[in-house]
């Protein structure tokens, strides 16, 4: 460890500027509780909400055929897992 450090070029504030926009949003308590429970073992519920919103936006751009194919694959996989258990 040095005896002295040169902070003459330093700036106050956050070390790294985040590329996220800070907003205020009002969500129902049960929605927030659900997301918080999903990350009880560790993690960030706000990031989980962000990912859920991104997934929803992505799905909005899907064609009906793509959506149906995705849902059918998910249902088949869930059924196969249930039968295997």
Protein Blocks (a to p, Z undefined) as FASTA:
>chain_A
ZZbdcfklpcedjfbdcfbdcddddddfklmmmmmmmmmngpcfklmmmmmmmmmmmmmm
pcfklmmmmmmmmmmmmmmmmmmZZ
